[in-house]
């Protein structure tokens, strides 16, 4: 009964606050203390007793009262930092302030007019102003100061640079979880901003159809920047205007420079009426700098979000430095910027991210081993097999772990190289492949599929990863894949085959990434099993069919990928790959048909009529959309799956799922680099003409295959090596079969193992590795994905539920 009374008292305080339209005196502590007293003891009560409708009404009808409530709650937290906060009622007050701010902040970020609220000055009468700076304990201000931290107030668990594990206290872990949720809420302003759409076509249309408007837009933005140089630019709205103009010009300039006729635009004179002409030459000053499992899951959420704070790239900084110092006010202004912190202010307006700074400085092998062992242990947790059911607690935050691993490799290249030089990288590979195979039919886990593929793309750009794949694989966990005896490379290919042939349609944008990974590792694969070799040929058979090739403008790129895989293995690893060579000989008609691919109009029309019954929304080859057990479809007979494995299941109806940003094209995610130092193809950027997204989902223009189009790429198919192999080996194999009456493939394999093609094949082509390169598309994708995961994780209490989130949409499968 007493508990009900306390909740009623809290509810009455909320009603009193929301019903008053006149400002409530900030010094009325008796009234304000009701909101963090011991009336409520958990977050669920606060979320229930403060409905969203009343928060919005308070924001619109009594904004000063909402502001005062936030100020007083923050003030309470500040005072708690300055005091020992040892009493139970003081700790309860801190927790209630934390819960209250967690409840209110999403509705503050939801309204554009409130976005700068927490960056505004505190009220002059606020006691926090009087106490500010007086003996307050502060955290480290610079990355260098982090090494001096030896207090458990900052260190919660042993780790890098801190070997002693503090004593565990469940109450402290629960409180830390709530503080982390408040921290996440403070970071969440980005989810109320729409994702950046690809406006390249619109910008080019503006350049071509309304050039004067584009010129005026640039001139006005430049003028704003010049005026900012001449003024103090101290007001928040002035700084925001500078930031917006810089972002606008950063967006427009690449499309100006790509047109030869526009190259001299920024070296032309400004319009005579521009105010920047009047001020030119007057003294100017540079712009000034602007001053447990739930616990583990919340920590990962916060850490992953910290990694996305700096929304700028090295390329952006370089482009600014290389613009030059011509007699143009815009260039003149940019050329004055020389400090890294100034570049960061111009591009984002944030200070250095100390977390990333410290993360990038980790360099000791023992620290890398500690981090890698932690990743390996946690990622392999769902794969653990024990004799006693439920004897091992299963974690569910593998998505956050994969994002953290990605960002760790991205920001600390020494860690990436440490991972690759160790065979422990396979302890990362296996759980990734497990999740790819297990999630391939579940539309609610398409984001997990993407992050797994992106990590493998990053790793595949390094030679050591391909070499490590040759380690024998012993099945540690049942997977829904054919039983095989082989290496981790075989596991990689078999899982990729499963994803391509039996995954849902939303995975089709990943096909080019999957094949790029296989191309990157193929020169280093010493031996493939018969199962993996058969799967590779099955993919070529499917994607080389005219019914597929002629239904998409870039579908033939998948065939180029597959042929490059075969060529790499034949040229560089022929001796140990008798299984693949035998499969190529057995399926040689695929290559003969591809070499003689008909390109006349009648054949094209015939192929299109065969594929006419398939929907454009599911443009997969007929061999992949047919039942796997159908002999008429030409599909390899299905092999038995591992004992104890469970089939990949679709998402349960009603499962919540966050939408994702568009997957960037492979040409934006990779660059070609020679595997031989000093090679002629070193650092050649991959062009869209050589590789691009192979599956066309929707295209603004109507495209029709023509004989000229077929001929344009058919003559470039890299078939010379394979055709030469067939020319040499097919007669030899046929002869030995006739002479010895062989019917067992093991004898043929033994013959091929001792065969050689030295001096018979064309000159080996250089190995080209398509290495991942940072790009804005991937950054946007990761930010959207990570916040979608955080949103769905935090449903108890539902921090962002029923707010106007714009970064993504929540849908039901």
Helices and strands as residue ranges (DSSP letters): H 2-19, H 29-32, G 33-35, H 43-49, H 52-61, H 63-82, H 88-109, G 112-114, G 117-119, H 127-131, G 143-148, H 170-187, G 188-192, H 200-209, H 211-230, H 236-257, G 260-262, G 265-267, H 275-279, H 293-306, H 314-321, H 329-335, H 340-347, H 354-361, H 365-379, G 381-383, H 398-411, H 413-421, H 425-439, G 443-445, H 446-460, H 463-468, E 472-473, E 486-487, H 488-502, G 505-510, H 511-522, H 530-543, H 546-549, H 556-572, H 578-586, H 588-595, H 601-610, G 616-618, H 622-625, G 631-633, E 656-658, H 666-669, E 670-674, H 707-714, H 720-740, H 745-753, E 768-772, H 776-793, E 810-812
